[in-house]
Amino acid sequence: MCLIVTIIMIVLSIQNLMHAHWFVGGVQLIIALGFLALLLRNIIAVRNEKQGCSTTGCGMTDWFTNLFKKKEN
């Protein structure tokens, strides 16, 4: 899902920036970068989980992991 939203928002952002709609294109670019960050975080977390690493180690910084940490009930 993140990949689809990222691609769509990047395409829309490029189109708006080409038509000189700077504000709308900039907002869409920020949204696309946010979804790209979530996508990369998920890829790294799954890779670390498969390797048996904790989510705070194996190349991920603590502040980035804690930013998107799941809430456990």
Beta strands, then each sheet from edge to edge (+ up, - down):
end
